[in-house]
Amino acid sequence: MDFNLTSEQRMAVESARKMAARDIQPVLDAHDPDTPLPKEAMKGLLQVCAGQGLTSARVPESAGGAGIPTLLFGLMFEQIPPVVAFAIVGQEATAARIALESTPEQRERLLPDLISAKRIACTGSTEPDVGSDARGIKTRVTEDGDDLVVNGDKMWITNASICDVINITGTLGQDDQGRNQIVRVVVDRDQSPFTSSKTPCLGFCQGHLGEVHFDDCRVPKENRLGSVGDAARVLTLTWLANRPLFGLMAVNMAQCALDAALTYAGDRKQFGKAIGNYQLVQELLADIETSIETSRLICYRALAAIDAGERANGLSAQAKRYALAACQRAISMAMEVHGSMGISRELGLEQLFRDVRMLPIPDGTNQILTLIQGRELTGVSAFRH
Ligand SMILES: Cc1cc2nc3c(=O)[nH]c(=O)nc-3n(C[C@H](O)[C@H](O)[C@H](O)COP(=O)(O)OP(=O)(O)OC[C@H]3O[C@@H](n4cnc5c(N)ncnc54)[C@H](O)[C@@H]3O)c2cc1C
């Protein structure tokens, strides 16, 4: 076992860190933190990330992608400011899902603009009545001549309000045994217009979490991907790596909070001494660091297991649930180190506190992740009776 990064990994991390500081953070700082970035600005940032393969990490080179091992992807991803990392997940996972089950013609036609981030992509599974139980989706897909006609609503979709392309799951209806016949369809907004809007919420306010509405939206049949019923497998394969990636977004935020707390503990004086001299403040700092270190390791471990072809369902579920809880607590403790300054808008810790709270929900809530881990441990699924 070797806990050191290889020289290739170190160089990639350094390069992602420099890109974030030079090309991403200044753009975020130049815009209002409470308003979604203009589409062109977000697209520009995704294009910067595309330059390092981050918009196509899991798309194999044979399909024009970067084909980066998921651990290396995670190491680089951890360096990216979270609101942009969040948009990368929407973009990159959509490209990876298309690449997983599609024809060579579809890959050639659909992927290049997503890999280069010339067009913004997202994946829509969640609906107003359907969240954790993705098999119950109601968005209706019917065949009509050379077209598919889509009717329904998707909500809580990353990148939705600015997307050019959405990869959706929809149903053709029930089969003879009453099972939902789920299909995957790529809807291109230029070709098949639909409406979308941003959903105002707690965190990632510069991002574009939103809703999409399909009203008799006609989509050419050649945009249907894979085969009936493959959606669960394709989504699960990408969720497995997405979960530790979300954990690493939380690690990035907790690390920023620790850096700020260390500076403050050295500068701020009370009772005649810098507060970092007091054991109870040192305990807060030590607990924050331990949360970051353990979260980082469990996320790297899950990504390495995926690269090694191991069954990673339990590991990936643990990684996300653990890292999110530990990093939420770490950010809160860093706020405590700052006293009242911790809750000030000026310092930005309250933004980390809001942003990190967004992450326990997508790609498996804490309860769903617990049940996945429980199923791995016991061999018994608590989901279905
Ligand atoms: C930041 C963010 C980004 C997102 N991005 C996307 C995206 O790009 N694409 C997309 O399709 N969706 C996306 N989502 C939606 C997300 O995947 C869903 O919100 C999530 O799956 C949960 O669904 P729900 O909100 O309907 O909650 P529900 O499924 O209704 O759950 C409500 C509560 O019940 C609990 N619960 C549900 N079932 C069980 C059970 N069997 N046992 C115990 N407890 C249970 C849940 O854990 C939760 O606490 C995103 C959400 C967020 C917040």
The ligand as a Gaussian input file, in Angstrom:
#p B3LYP/6-31G(d) Opt

LIG

0 1
 C      -27.638000      19.826000      -5.649000
 C      -28.530000      18.830000      -6.337000
 C      -28.224000      18.406000      -7.625000
 C      -29.069000      17.497000      -8.278000
 N      -28.802000      17.147000      -9.573000
 C      -29.635000      16.286000     -10.226000
 C      -29.425000      15.965000     -11.610000
 O      -28.500000      16.471000     -12.259000
 N      -30.282000      15.094000     -12.203000
 C      -31.333000      14.529000     -11.555000
 O      -32.071000      13.743000     -12.149000
 N      -31.577000      14.839000     -10.237000
 C      -30.758000      15.702000      -9.581000
 N      -31.016000      16.048000      -8.268000
 C      -32.174000      15.470000      -7.597000
 C      -31.794000      14.404000      -6.593000
 O      -31.193000      13.304000      -7.230000
 C      -33.064000      14.006000      -5.819000
 O      -33.507000      15.167000      -5.127000
 C      -32.772000      12.864000      -4.876000
 O      -32.677000      11.666000      -5.596000
 C      -33.856000      12.704000      -3.800000
 O      -35.131000      12.764000      -4.344000
 P      -36.245000      13.689000      -3.654000
 O      -35.668000      15.042000      -3.448000
 O      -37.490000      13.581000      -4.468000
 O      -36.470000      13.063000      -2.238000
 P      -37.371000      11.777000      -1.896000
 O      -36.915000      10.592000      -2.658000
 O      -38.803000      12.137000      -1.949000
 O      -36.944000      11.568000      -0.374000
 C      -37.438000      12.367000       0.689000
 C      -36.856000      11.811000       1.993000
 O      -37.275000      10.445000       2.159000
 C      -36.136000       9.600000       2.309000
 N      -36.404000       8.298000       1.695000
 C      -36.841000       8.027000       0.435000
 N      -36.945000       6.716000       0.246000
 C      -36.538000       6.121000       1.386000
 C      -36.398000       4.780000       1.818000
 N      -36.667000       3.737000       1.027000
 N      -35.970000       4.557000       3.078000
 C      -35.658000       5.575000       3.901000
 N      -35.760000       6.874000       3.553000
 C      -36.196000       7.138000       2.316000
 C      -35.006000      10.347000       1.623000
 O      -33.745000       9.918000       2.075000
 C      -35.324000      11.775000       1.994000
 O      -34.855000      12.039000       3.285000
 C      -30.207000      16.971000      -7.603000
 C      -30.511000      17.411000      -6.308000
 C      -29.681000      18.336000      -5.689000
 C      -30.052000      18.822000      -4.306000

